[in-house]
Amino acid sequence: MDFLVRNGRWWHLLIVGTALANAVVAGFVAVTARTAAERAEGLIATEALLLIPVVWLVFGVKSFGDRRRGAALIVLMTLLVTVAMVLVPWTGFVQTLIYPLVWLVCVSARRSILVSIAIAFGIGAASALHNGVEEIPNILPGQLFSVAATCGIGLSISYAWRVADERRELLEQLTAAQGHVLELSRQSGASVERERISRDLHDTLAQTLAGLAMLADRSAKDISRLRDEEGAAGEAAQAALLAQEERADLIASLARDALAEARVLIAENAPVRSADPAVATFPDAVARLVERFRRETGVLAEAQIEVSPGALDRESEVVLLRCAQEALSNSRRHAHASNVHLSVTPLGTSVRLQIEDDGRGFALDAEPAGFGLASLRDRAAAIGGLVSISSEPGRGTIVTVTIPARAGDRA
């Protein structure tokens, strides 16, 4: 419909040109008429044909999108065409202007066919009444042919439009699916990259920091032993040894702190699925995540998983696991909790992840900037999920994440 409106100049050319051409024919009949009655009929037909462009310019292509304007356009055009054809049968070609308009205004193929048949036989009946019943054999074939041709062409065009609409919808769906696949690919790539970085940190930086901490501890012990053995040394030597011992202790402390931070980064980005496909299920991955958290922090952590393997699609599993990692990381870094409880429960077409700790909590109106809750919300929102936080200073924190069980089914 937008295409037709944008290209209205072609409709102007078709309707105005056809009406004027038939007006010339009717005018010629009026000029060459032998009787006054024939001349009058020719002039009336000419006037009716000249009114067709006026009616068209008044209503125009905007009638295609307005049922009332379209109905008025069809009625007026039919009356003018009927007058012209009844009085001057040679102008019968102008009838072809009505049928395309009927199909565009009515839209429905069934309604268009019924209206076309009514118009054709209405014009035929009016012509038979005016020219005599004996003219019916001459009028009927032409009208039947007009209706048949109109319905055939209209049905063909309607089918072509329907196929075009279906293809457009399929193309839109394919484009949306491609965008979804690209987003999944991006998220998958980011997850793989995080896991690679986690392994690299474990194999390089963490090992180096661990070795540095061990060497610093050994140096501090050696300096302490030398200071005890050299008790007879002067005060200056004792002071120097004491300063070296303090410096070694500081190096060891910094190395242990850096190692702890590296282990946190490794835990946050490490893969949570088993490499063994036989046990690579979502419940097992969550259980391993909580067990690793318990082992590394010493916090009493437990998991309650009520979703069955396969209940979530891959995208929802990844988002939920990363949300669990983020929430546990927040608890590890900031909560100073002694107990953490993680649960995953189904809620119809959704699934809920809840992490509750008995840590120090915080005021919701002053959410700490370093808690990573914005990242957690972004992860859930990416697949149509929600995150809610419940916390008070000294009363612990409850993080609740609700996402679709099937990310592809989100609205």
C-alpha positions in Angstrom: 0.0 0.0 0.0 2.9 2.4 0.8 4.3 1.6 -2.6 1.1 2.5 -4.3 0.8 5.7 -2.5 4.4 6.6 -3.2 3.8 5.9 -6.9 0.5 7.7 -7.2 1.6 9.6 -10.4 1.2 6.4 -12.4 -2.3 6.0 -11.2 -3.0 9.6 -12.2 -1.7 8.9 -15.6 -3.7 5.7 -16.0 -7.1 6.9 -14.8 -6.9 10.5 -16.1 -5.5 9.4 -19.5 -8.0 6.6 -20.0 -11.0 8.8 -19.0 -9.9 11.6 -21.3 -9.3 9.2 -24.2 -12.8 7.8 -23.9 -14.2 11.3 -23.5 -12.7 12.1 -26.9 -14.6 9.0 -28.3 -17.9 10.1 -26.7 -17.3 13.7 -27.9 -16.8 12.4 -31.4 -20.0 10.4 -31.2 -21.8 13.6 -30.1 -20.4 15.6 -32.9 -21.2 13.1 -35.6 -24.6 12.2 -34.2 -27.5 12.2 -36.7 -30.2 13.0 -34.2 -30.5 15.4 -31.3 -31.1 12.5 -28.9 -27.9 10.8 -29.9 -26.0 14.1 -29.6 -27.4 14.7 -26.1 -26.4 11.2 -25.1 -22.9 11.7 -26.4 -22.6 15.0 -24.6 -23.8 13.5 -21.3 -21.4 10.6 -21.7 -18.6 13.0 -22.4 -19.4 15.0 -19.3 -19.5 11.8 -17.2 -16.1 10.8 -18.5 -14.7 14.2 -17.8 -15.9 14.0 -14.2 -13.9 10.8 -13.6 -10.5 12.6 -13.3 -12.2 15.1 -11.0 -13.5 12.4 -8.7 -10.1 10.7 -8.8 -8.2 13.8 -7.9 -10.6 14.5 -5.0 -10.2 11.0 -3.5 -6.8 10.0 -4.9 -4.6 7.1 -3.9 -5.3 7.9 -0.2 -8.5 6.0 -0.7 -6.6 2.7 -0.8 -5.9 3.0 3.0 -9.3 4.4 3.9 -12.3 2.0 3.6 -14.9 4.8 3.6 -13.1 7.0 1.0 -12.4 3.9 -1.0 -16.1 2.9 -1.0 -17.2 6.4 -2.1 -14.6 6.3 -4.9 -15.8 3.0 -6.2 -19.5 4.1 -6.1 -18.9 7.4 -7.9 -16.6 5.8 -10.5 -19.1 3.1 -11.1 -22.0 5.5 -11.6 -20.0 7.7 -14.0 -18.7 4.7 -16.0 -22.2 3.2 -16.1 -23.6 6.5 -17.6 -20.9 6.6 -20.2 -21.2 3.0 -21.2 -25.0 3.0 -21.4 -25.2 6.1 -23.5 -22.1 5.4 -25.6 -21.2 1.7 -25.7 -18.0 2.5 -27.5 -16.6 3.9 -24.3 -16.8 0.4 -22.6 -13.0 0.3 -22.2 -13.3 2.8 -19.4 -14.9 0.0 -17.3 -11.4 -1.5 -16.8 -10.5 1.4 -14.5 -12.9 0.2 -11.8 -11.8 -3.3 -11.2 -8.1 -2.6 -10.1 -9.5 0.0 -7.7 -12.0 -2.6 -6.3 -9.2 -5.1 -5.5 -7.1 -2.4 -3.9 -9.9 -1.0 -1.8 -11.6 -4.3 -0.8 -8.2 -6.1 -0.1 -10.0 -9.4 0.6 -10.1 -11.6 -2.6 -13.5 -12.9 -1.8 -15.0 -9.5 -1.3 -13.2 -8.1 -4.4 -14.7 -10.9 -6.6 -18.2 -10.3 -5.3 -18.0 -6.6 -5.8 -16.6 -7.0 -9.3 -19.4 -9.4 -10.3 -22.0 -7.0 -8.9 -20.5 -4.0 -10.8 -20.2 -5.9 -14.1 -23.8 -7.2 -14.0 -25.1 -3.9 -12.7 -23.6 -2.1 -15.7 -24.8 -4.8 -18.0 -28.4 -4.6 -16.5 -28.4 -0.8 -16.9 -27.2 -1.1 -20.5 -29.9 -3.7 -21.3 -32.7 -1.6 -19.8 -31.6 1.5 -21.7 -30.8 -0.2 -25.1 -33.4 -3.0 -25.0 -33.5 -6.6 -23.8 -32.5 -7.7 -27.3 -29.0 -6.3 -26.6 -28.4 -8.8 -23.8 -26.6 -11.3 -26.0 -24.2 -8.6 -27.1 -23.7 -7.2 -23.6 -23.4 -10.5 -21.6 -20.3 -12.0 -23.1 -18.3 -8.8 -22.7 -19.3 -8.5 -19.0 -18.6 -12.2 -18.3 -15.2 -11.8 -20.0 -14.5 -8.6 -17.9 -15.3 -10.4 -14.6 -13.3 -13.5 -15.5 -10.3 -11.5 -16.6 -10.5 -9.2 -13.5 -10.8 -12.2 -11.1 -7.9 -14.0 -12.8 -5.6 -11.1 -12.8 -6.7 -10.0 -9.2 -6.1 -13.5 -7.8 -2.7 -13.8 -9.5 -1.6 -10.4 -8.1 -3.0 -11.3 -4.7 -1.1 -14.5 -4.6 2.1 -12.7 -5.7 1.6 -10.2 -2.9 0.9 -12.9 -0.4 4.1 -14.7 -1.4 6.0 -11.5 -1.3 4.7 -10.8 2.2 5.6 -14.3 3.4 9.1 -13.9 2.0 9.5 -10.5 3.6 8.4 -12.0 7.0 10.8 -14.9 6.5 13.6 -12.5 5.6 12.9 -10.4 8.8 12.9 -13.6 10.9 16.1 -14.7 9.2 17.7 -11.3 9.9 16.6 -11.5 13.5 17.9 -15.0 13.8 21.3 -14.0 12.3 21.5 -11.2 14.8 20.7 -13.6 17.6 23.3 -16.0 16.4 25.9 -13.2 16.2 25.1 -12.2 19.7 25.4 -15.8 20.9 28.7 -16.2 19.0 30.0 -13.0 20.6 29.0 -14.1 24.1 30.4 -17.6 23.5 33.7 -16.0 22.2 33.9 -13.8 25.2 33.3 -16.7 27.5 36.0 -18.8 25.8 38.4 -15.8 26.0 37.7 -15.4 29.7 38.3 -19.1 30.3 41.6 -18.8 28.3 42.7 -15.8 30.4 41.8 -17.7 33.6 44.0 -20.7 32.5 46.8 -18.3 31.5 46.6 -16.5 34.9 46.7 -19.9 36.7 49.7 -21.2 34.6 51.8 -18.0 34.7 51.0 -15.2 37.1 49.6 -17.3 39.9 52.5 -19.6 39.8 55.0 -16.8 39.8 53.3 -15.0 42.7 53.2 -18.3 44.6 57.0 -18.8 44.1 57.6 -15.1 45.0 55.7 -15.5 48.3 57.6 -18.7 49.1 61.0 -17.1 48.4 60.1 -14.0 50.5 59.0 -16.2 53.4 62.3 -18.1 53.2 64.3 -14.9 53.0 62.5 -13.5 56.1 63.3 -16.8 58.0 66.9 -16.7 56.9 67.4 -13.1 58.0 65.7 -13.8 61.3 68.1 -16.8 61.9 71.2 -14.8 60.9 70.1 -12.0 63.3 69.9 -14.5 66.1 73.2 -16.1 65.3 75.0 -12.8 65.0 73.8 -11.5 68.3 77.3 -10.2 69.1 77.4 -8.0 66.1 77.1 -4.3 66.4 73.9 -2.4 66.7 74.2 -1.1 63.2 74.3 -4.6 61.8 71.4 -5.7 63.9 69.4 -2.7 62.7 70.2 -3.5 59.1 69.2 -7.1 59.5 65.9 -6.1 61.2 65.1 -3.7 58.3 65.8 -6.5 55.8 63.6 -8.8 57.7 60.7 -6.3 57.7 61.2 -5.7 54.0 61.1 -9.4 53.3 57.9 -9.7 55.4 56.3 -6.9 53.4 57.3 -8.5 50.1 55.8 -11.8 51.3 52.6 -10.1 52.4 52.2 -8.2 49.1 52.9 -11.4 47.1 50.2 -13.3 49.1 47.7 -10.5 48.6 48.4 -10.5 44.8 48.1 -14.2 44.7 44.8 -14.1 46.5 43.6 -11.5 43.9 44.8 -13.6 41.0 43.0 -16.7 42.4 39.8 -14.6 42.7 40.1 -13.6 39.0 40.8 -17.2 38.1 37.7 -18.4 40.0 35.5 -15.7 38.4 36.5 -16.6 34.8 37.3 -20.3 35.1 35.1 -22.8 33.1 32.5 -24.4 35.3 31.5 -27.2 33.0 33.3 -30.5 33.0 35.2 -31.6 30.0 33.6 -35.0 30.3 30.3 -34.8 28.3 28.8 -37.5 30.5 28.8 -35.2 33.5 28.7 -31.8 31.7 25.3 -30.9 33.0 24.1 -27.6 34.4 23.3 -29.0 37.9 26.8 -30.5 38.1 28.4 -27.3 36.9 26.6 -25.3 39.6 27.5 -27.9 42.3 31.2 -27.7 41.2 31.1 -23.9 41.3 29.7 -23.9 44.9 32.1 -26.6 46.0 35.1 -24.7 44.6 33.9 -21.5 46.3 33.6 -23.4 49.6 37.1 -25.0 49.2 38.8 -21.7 48.3 37.2 -19.4 50.9 36.4 -21.8 53.8 32.9 -20.4 53.9 30.1 -22.9 54.6 28.4 -23.0 51.2 25.6 -25.2 50.0 23.7 -25.6 46.7 20.1 -26.6 46.2 19.4 -27.3 42.5 15.9 -28.3 41.5 16.1 -28.0 37.7 16.7 -31.1 35.8 19.5 -31.5 33.1 18.2 -30.2 29.8 15.6 -27.9 31.3 17.5 -24.8 30.2 18.9 -24.0 26.8 22.6 -23.4 26.3 22.3 -19.5 26.4 20.2 -19.5 29.6 22.7 -21.9 31.3 25.7 -19.7 30.4 24.0 -16.6 31.7 22.8 -18.3 34.9 26.3 -19.8 35.6 28.0 -16.4 35.0 25.4 -14.7 37.3 26.2 -17.3 39.9 29.9 -16.7 39.5 29.4 -12.9 39.8 27.3 -13.2 42.9 29.7 -15.6 44.6 32.5 -13.3 43.6 30.8 -10.4 45.3 30.3 -12.5 48.4 33.9 -13.5 48.3 35.2 -10.0 47.9 32.8 -7.9 50.0 30.4 -9.8 52.2 32.8 -11.5 54.7 30.1 -14.1 55.2 30.3 -17.3 57.1 27.4 -19.0 55.3 26.2 -18.9 51.7 23.2 -20.7 50.2 22.6 -20.9 46.5 19.4 -22.3 45.0 18.1 -22.8 41.4 14.4 -23.4 41.1 12.0 -23.6 38.1 9.1 -21.0 37.8 7.0 -22.1 34.9 8.8 -21.0 31.7 11.4 -19.2 33.8 14.1 -20.2 36.3 15.2 -18.4 39.5 18.7 -18.3 40.8 19.0 -17.0 44.4 22.2 -16.5 46.4 21.8 -15.6 50.1 24.7 -14.9 52.5 24.9 -13.8 56.2 27.6 -11.2 55.5 27.8 -7.5 56.4 25.3 -6.4 53.8 24.9 -2.8 52.6 22.3 -0.1 52.2 20.4 -0.4 48.9 20.2 3.4 48.4 24.0 3.5 48.5 24.9 0.4 46.4 28.7 -0.1 46.4 30.2 0.7 43.1 32.6 -2.3 43.2 30.1 -5.0 43.8 29.7 -5.8 40.1 25.9 -5.8 40.4 25.5 -3.7 37.2 27.4 -6.4 35.2 25.1 -9.0 36.8 22.0 -7.0 35.8 23.3 -6.6 32.2 23.9 -10.3 31.8 20.3 -11.1 32.9 18.7 -8.3 30.9 20.5 -9.5 27.7 18.0 -12.4 27.5 15.0 -10.7 29.1 15.8 -11.5 32.7 15.5 -9.5 35.9 17.7 -9.1 39.0 16.6 -8.0 42.4 18.7 -7.3 45.5 17.7 -7.4 49.1 20.2 -6.3 51.7 20.6 -4.3 54.9 23.8 -3.4 56.8 24.7 -6.2 59.1 21.8 -8.4 57.8 23.3 -10.1 54.8 22.4 -10.0 51.2 20.0 -11.9 48.9 20.5 -11.7 45.1 17.7 -13.1 43.0 18.1 -13.6 39.2 15.1 -14.6 37.1 15.6 -15.5 33.5 13.7 -17.4 30.8 14.4 -21.1 30.8 14.6 -20.9 27.0 16.3 -17.7 26.0 15.0 -18.0 22.5 11.4 -17.9 23.8 11.6 -14.4 25.4 9.2 -11.8 24.3 
